């Protein structure tokens, strides 16, 4: 048995190595989404109920995780909602009283966020706050009435992706006069799925039954290229690559599907089994080829697997494990004008499940190095 497998199945060693509590932080995605759902049920977004805005502008400042969360929501919901949506680092000058402005991030000291909040209120735009209301942001907001979706749970900013997505979904569904068809999944249902994924990826669950551990084993000590088969899946791939670097120090690349397949086809190949059973004390050095991870939705998994079948070094990552038929998503639409290969609001659940899996895998890769 390889040293890596021994490390990941040494539960006490993993927990002892997790001095920063990263496993707990990465497993809190469901709690973050549930907190937004609770705020939603308390009516904090009631100010948006009668609006039909000219535009929805999401300001993320310098928060890269918030930017990726906003990009995912716009990629998936943007084509389905009857209002223009844009993601910007700073508030544009054309904002006025007919617009909705959302400030999203983790740093209340980010000047771009406090400036956006202040100017949006001065111009009488409707303001949604998904950033801690403290420091400069508190001063900018003052006592003005806003839709307050500020985080209710402290969490490592590297693992705030799902919470930001939930806040933006809540904002998009809070305007009944703005058509959004089909509607995205309910936040409570998403939270349940994320909790189930975190439980399935618990450090006490054996490697061969733990999707996050398996992903860690396949990507550790390899050059990894993450890709998605749609715009939304590509955002999740970019988030996975960025998290691998920020959490585990693993240099990973985000690429599109075409570039990934071309690179794998041109480069050396290696058996996926070698990554799990490779023993550095007895086996030759690992092949330096690129490992590809292609993210997709459950409903598109079969088509994607057929496309990449000739390339042994590409793992297809969907919300369910291979062969798990019980959690397959609904069949893509096939009617006139329907695109079975486009993002659908229902795919948001799968994408967030995969984000949690990738985040936990990054933590496991880091702990593997610290327990070796």
C-alpha positions as CSV (number, residue, x, y, z in Angstrom):
1,X,0.0,0.0,0.0
2,X,1.3,3.5,-0.9
3,X,2.4,6.0,1.7
4,X,-0.3,8.4,0.4
5,X,-3.1,5.9,1.0
6,X,-1.8,5.2,4.5
7,X,-1.8,8.9,5.3
8,X,-5.3,9.5,4.1
9,X,-6.7,6.5,6.0
10,X,-4.9,7.6,9.2
11,X,-7.8,9.5,10.6
12,X,-6.0,10.5,13.8
13,X,-3.0,11.7,11.9
14,X,-5.1,13.8,9.5
15,X,-7.0,15.5,12.4
16,X,-3.8,16.1,14.3
17,X,-2.2,17.7,11.2
18,X,-5.2,19.9,10.6
19,X,-4.0,22.6,13.0
20,X,-5.9,25.4,11.2
21,X,-9.3,23.6,11.2
22,X,-9.4,23.5,7.4
23,X,-11.5,20.3,7.3
24,X,-14.2,21.9,9.4
25,X,-14.1,25.1,7.4
26,X,-14.5,23.3,4.1
27,X,-17.3,21.2,5.5
28,X,-19.4,24.3,6.4
29,X,-20.7,25.1,3.0
30,X,-24.1,23.6,3.8
31,X,-24.3,25.7,6.9
32,X,-23.4,28.9,5.0
33,X,-26.2,28.2,2.5
34,X,-28.7,27.4,5.2
35,X,-27.9,30.7,6.9
36,X,-28.7,32.5,3.7
37,X,-31.9,30.5,3.5
38,X,-32.8,31.5,7.0
39,X,-32.2,35.2,6.2
40,X,-34.4,34.7,3.2
41,X,-37.2,33.3,5.3
42,X,-36.9,36.2,7.7
43,X,-37.8,38.6,4.9
44,X,-34.5,40.5,4.7
45,X,-34.9,40.7,0.9
46,X,-38.4,42.0,1.1
47,X,-37.3,45.4,-0.3
48,X,-36.7,43.7,-3.7
49,X,-40.2,42.1,-3.9
50,X,-41.8,44.9,-6.0
51,X,-38.7,45.8,-8.1
52,X,-38.2,45.3,-11.8
53,X,-34.7,46.8,-12.1
54,X,-33.0,48.2,-15.1
55,X,-29.9,46.1,-14.2
56,X,-28.3,44.1,-11.5
57,X,-24.6,44.9,-10.8
58,X,-22.5,42.7,-8.6
59,X,-19.4,44.4,-7.1
60,X,-16.7,42.0,-5.8
61,X,-13.8,44.3,-5.2
62,X,-10.6,42.4,-4.9
63,X,-12.2,39.2,-3.5
64,X,-11.3,36.5,-6.0
65,X,-13.6,33.9,-4.4
66,X,-16.6,36.3,-4.6
67,X,-15.8,37.1,-8.2
68,X,-15.9,33.4,-9.1
69,X,-19.1,32.9,-7.2
70,X,-20.7,35.9,-9.1
71,X,-19.4,34.5,-12.4
72,X,-21.0,31.2,-11.7
73,X,-24.4,32.8,-11.0
74,X,-24.3,35.0,-14.0
75,X,-23.2,32.1,-16.3
76,X,-26.0,29.9,-15.1
77,X,-28.8,32.3,-14.4
78,X,-27.9,35.2,-16.6
79,X,-29.4,33.7,-19.8
80,X,-32.6,32.8,-17.9
81,X,-33.4,36.0,-16.1
82,X,-35.1,39.0,-17.7
83,X,-32.7,41.6,-16.4
84,X,-29.1,42.3,-17.4
85,X,-26.5,41.1,-14.9
86,X,-22.9,42.2,-14.7
87,X,-19.9,41.4,-12.4
88,X,-17.5,44.3,-11.8
89,X,-14.6,45.0,-9.4
90,X,-15.8,48.6,-8.9
91,X,-19.1,50.3,-9.2
92,X,-19.6,51.8,-12.7
93,X,-20.6,55.4,-13.0
94,X,-24.0,54.9,-14.7
95,X,-25.7,53.4,-11.6
96,X,-29.0,55.1,-10.7
97,X,-32.2,54.6,-8.8
98,X,-33.5,51.9,-11.3
99,X,-30.7,49.5,-10.5
100,X,-29.9,46.8,-7.9
101,X,-26.3,46.8,-6.6
102,X,-24.9,43.8,-4.7
103,X,-21.6,44.1,-2.8
104,X,-20.0,40.7,-2.2
105,X,-16.8,39.8,-0.5
106,X,-15.1,39.0,2.8
107,X,-13.2,42.2,3.5
108,X,-15.1,45.1,5.0
109,X,-12.0,47.1,4.6
110,X,-11.9,46.8,0.8
111,X,-12.3,50.4,-0.5
112,X,-14.1,49.2,-3.7
113,X,-16.8,47.6,-1.6
114,X,-17.4,50.5,0.8
115,X,-17.3,53.0,-2.1
116,X,-19.8,50.9,-4.0
117,X,-22.1,50.8,-1.1
118,X,-21.8,54.5,-0.4
119,X,-22.3,55.6,-4.0
120,X,-25.2,53.1,-4.6
121,X,-27.1,54.6,-1.7
122,X,-26.4,58.2,-2.7
123,X,-27.8,57.4,-6.2
124,X,-30.8,55.7,-4.6
125,X,-30.0,52.3,-6.1
126,X,-31.3,49.3,-4.1
127,X,-28.4,47.8,-2.2
128,X,-27.8,44.2,-1.3
129,X,-25.0,43.6,1.2
130,X,-23.2,40.2,1.2
131,X,-20.1,41.4,3.0
132,X,-19.5,41.9,6.8
133,X,-21.2,45.1,7.9
134,X,-18.3,46.5,9.9
135,X,-15.6,49.1,9.5
136,X,-15.7,51.1,6.3
137,X,-18.7,49.2,5.0
138,X,-20.7,50.0,8.2
139,X,-19.8,53.6,7.8
140,X,-20.8,53.6,4.2
141,X,-24.2,52.0,4.9
142,X,-24.9,54.0,8.1
143,X,-28.5,53.5,9.1
144,X,-29.8,53.2,5.5
145,X,-32.3,50.4,4.8
146,X,-30.5,47.7,2.8
147,X,-31.1,44.0,2.0
148,X,-28.7,42.5,4.6
149,X,-27.2,39.2,3.5
150,X,-24.0,39.7,5.4
151,X,-22.3,36.4,6.5
152,X,-23.8,35.0,9.7
153,X,-21.1,32.4,10.2
154,X,-17.4,33.0,10.5
155,X,-15.6,31.0,7.8
156,X,-12.2,30.9,6.2
157,X,-12.6,33.2,3.1
158,X,-11.1,30.5,0.9
159,X,-14.2,28.4,1.6
160,X,-16.9,31.1,1.2
161,X,-17.7,30.3,-2.4
162,X,-21.0,28.4,-1.7
163,X,-22.2,31.1,0.7
164,X,-21.7,33.8,-1.9
165,X,-23.5,31.8,-4.6
166,X,-26.4,31.3,-2.2
167,X,-26.6,35.0,-1.4
168,X,-26.8,35.8,-5.1
169,X,-29.3,33.1,-5.8
170,X,-31.5,34.5,-3.0
171,X,-31.2,38.0,-4.6
172,X,-32.2,36.8,-8.0
173,X,-35.2,34.9,-6.8
174,X,-36.4,37.8,-4.5
175,X,-37.8,39.8,-7.4
176,X,-41.0,38.0,-8.5
177,X,-41.7,40.6,-11.3
178,X,-38.5,39.6,-13.0
179,X,-39.0,36.3,-14.9
180,X,-36.5,33.6,-14.1
181,X,-37.4,30.3,-15.8
182,X,-36.8,27.7,-14.8
183,X,-36.2,28.6,-11.2
184,X,-33.1,27.5,-9.4
185,X,-33.2,24.9,-6.7
186,X,-34.3,26.0,-3.2
187,X,-31.5,27.0,-0.9
188,X,-32.6,24.5,1.8
189,X,-32.4,21.7,-0.7
190,X,-28.9,22.8,-1.8
191,X,-27.8,23.0,1.8
192,X,-28.9,19.4,2.4
193,X,-27.0,18.2,-0.6
194,X,-23.8,20.0,0.5
195,X,-24.1,18.6,4.0
196,X,-24.5,15.1,2.5
197,X,-21.3,15.7,0.4
198,X,-19.4,16.8,3.4
199,X,-20.5,13.8,5.4
200,X,-19.6,11.5,2.5
201,X,-16.1,13.1,2.4
202,X,-15.5,12.9,6.1
203,X,-11.9,12.1,7.0
204,X,-13.1,9.0,8.8
205,X,-14.5,7.5,5.6
206,X,-12.1,5.2,3.8
207,X,-10.3,6.3,0.7
208,X,-12.0,3.9,-1.7
209,X,-15.5,5.2,-0.6
210,X,-14.5,8.9,-0.2
211,X,-14.8,11.0,-3.4
212,X,-12.7,13.9,-2.0
213,X,-9.9,11.5,-0.9
214,X,-9.9,9.8,-4.3
215,X,-9.7,13.2,-6.0
216,X,-6.8,14.1,-3.8
217,X,-5.0,10.9,-4.5
218,X,-5.4,11.4,-8.3
219,X,-4.2,15.0,-8.3
220,X,-1.4,15.0,-5.6
221,X,2.1,15.4,-7.0
222,X,0.8,15.9,-10.5
223,X,0.4,18.8,-12.9
224,X,-3.4,19.2,-13.0
225,X,-5.5,21.0,-15.6
226,X,-9.1,21.7,-14.5
227,X,-11.8,22.3,-17.2
228,X,-15.5,22.5,-17.6
229,X,-17.8,21.5,-20.4
230,X,-19.9,24.7,-20.1
231,X,-19.4,28.2,-18.9
232,X,-20.8,27.4,-15.5
233,X,-18.7,24.3,-15.1
234,X,-15.6,26.2,-16.3
235,X,-16.1,28.6,-13.4
236,X,-16.2,25.7,-10.9
237,X,-13.0,24.3,-12.5
238,X,-11.3,27.7,-12.1
239,X,-12.4,27.7,-8.5
240,X,-11.0,24.2,-7.9
241,X,-7.6,25.2,-9.5
242,X,-7.4,28.4,-7.4
243,X,-8.3,26.5,-4.2
244,X,-5.7,23.8,-4.9
245,X,-3.1,26.6,-5.0
246,X,-4.3,28.7,-2.1
247,X,-4.9,25.7,0.3
248,X,-2.4,23.1,-0.8
249,X,0.2,25.1,-2.7
250,X,-0.5,22.9,-5.7
251,X,0.1,24.8,-9.0
252,X,-2.9,23.9,-11.2
253,X,-4.2,25.3,-14.4
254,X,-7.7,26.2,-15.5
255,X,-8.4,25.4,-19.2
256,X,-11.3,25.0,-21.6
257,X,-12.3,21.5,-22.6
258,X,-10.9,21.7,-26.1
259,X,-7.5,22.8,-24.9
260,X,-7.5,20.1,-22.2
261,X,-8.2,17.3,-24.6
262,X,-5.6,18.6,-27.1
263,X,-2.9,18.8,-24.4
264,X,-3.7,15.3,-23.0
265,X,-3.7,13.9,-26.5
266,X,-0.3,15.4,-27.3
267,X,1.3,14.5,-24.0
268,X,2.5,11.3,-22.2
269,X,-0.2,9.2,-20.6
270,X,-0.3,7.3,-17.4
271,X,-2.7,4.8,-15.8
272,X,-5.0,6.4,-13.3
273,X,-4.4,3.5,-11.0
274,X,-0.7,4.4,-10.8
275,X,-1.5,7.6,-8.8
276,X,-3.2,5.6,-6.0
277,X,-0.8,2.7,-5.7
278,X,2.5,4.4,-6.6
279,X,5.1,3.8,-3.8
280,X,7.9,6.4,-4.1
281,X,10.2,4.0,-2.1
282,X,10.0,1.1,-4.6
283,X,8.4,2.4,-7.9
284,X,10.0,4.4,-10.7
285,X,9.3,8.2,-10.6
286,X,5.8,9.1,-11.6
287,X,5.1,10.2,-15.2
288,X,5.2,13.9,-15.5
289,X,2.2,14.1,-17.7
290,X,-0.8,16.3,-17.1
291,X,-3.8,15.0,-15.2
292,X,-7.0,16.4,-16.6
293,X,-10.1,16.9,-14.5
294,X,-13.2,17.8,-16.5
295,X,-16.2,19.1,-14.5
296,X,-19.8,18.6,-15.8
297,X,-23.3,18.2,-14.6
298,X,-24.9,14.8,-13.8
299,X,-27.3,15.1,-16.7
300,X,-24.4,15.5,-19.2
301,X,-21.9,13.1,-17.7
302,X,-22.6,10.2,-20.1
303,X,-22.0,12.4,-23.2
304,X,-18.8,13.9,-21.7
305,X,-17.4,10.5,-20.7
306,X,-17.9,9.3,-24.3
307,X,-16.1,12.3,-25.6
308,X,-13.0,11.8,-23.4
309,X,-13.0,8.0,-23.3
310,X,-9.9,7.7,-25.6
311,X,-7.9,9.8,-23.2
312,X,-7.0,7.9,-20.0
313,X,-5.7,10.8,-18.1
314,X,-8.9,12.8,-17.9
315,X,-11.2,12.2,-14.9
316,X,-14.8,13.3,-15.4
317,X,-16.2,14.9,-12.2
318,X,-19.9,15.1,-11.7
319,X,-22.1,15.3,-8.6
320,X,-22.5,11.5,-8.4
321,X,-19.8,8.9,-8.3
322,X,-19.5,6.8,-11.4
323,X,-22.1,4.1,-11.4
324,X,-24.3,5.8,-8.8
325,X,-27.6,6.0,-10.7
326,X,-29.8,7.1,-7.8
327,X,-28.5,10.7,-7.8
328,X,-28.6,11.3,-11.6
329,X,-30.1,14.7,-12.4
330,X,-33.1,15.3,-14.6
331,X,-32.7,14.6,-18.4
332,X,-31.7,17.8,-20.3
333,X,-34.5,19.5,-22.3
334,X,-34.9,18.3,-25.9
335,X,-37.7,20.5,-27.2
336,X,-37.5,23.2,-29.9
337,X,-34.9,25.8,-29.0
338,X,-33.5,23.8,-26.1
339,X,-29.8,23.3,-25.8
340,X,-29.1,20.0,-23.9
341,X,-25.4,21.1,-23.5
342,X,-26.1,24.5,-21.9
343,X,-26.1,25.3,-18.1
344,X,-29.4,25.0,-16.4
345,X,-30.4,26.5,-13.0
346,X,-30.8,22.9,-11.7
347,X,-27.1,22.4,-12.3
348,X,-26.2,24.8,-9.6
349,X,-26.7,22.1,-7.0
350,X,-24.2,19.8,-8.8
351,X,-21.7,22.6,-9.2
352,X,-21.7,23.5,-5.6
353,X,-21.4,19.9,-4.6
354,X,-18.3,19.7,-6.8
355,X,-16.9,22.9,-5.4
356,X,-17.1,21.4,-1.9
357,X,-15.5,18.1,-3.1
358,X,-12.7,20.0,-4.7
359,X,-12.2,22.2,-1.6
360,X,-12.0,19.1,0.7
361,X,-9.7,17.4,-1.8
362,X,-7.3,20.4,-1.6
363,X,-7.3,20.1,2.2
364,X,-6.5,16.4,2.0
365,X,-3.6,17.1,-0.4
366,X,-2.3,19.7,2.1
367,X,-2.6,17.3,5.0
368,X,-1.0,14.5,3.1
369,X,2.1,16.6,2.9
370,X,2.0,17.6,6.5
371,X,1.5,14.0,7.8
372,X,4.1,12.4,5.5
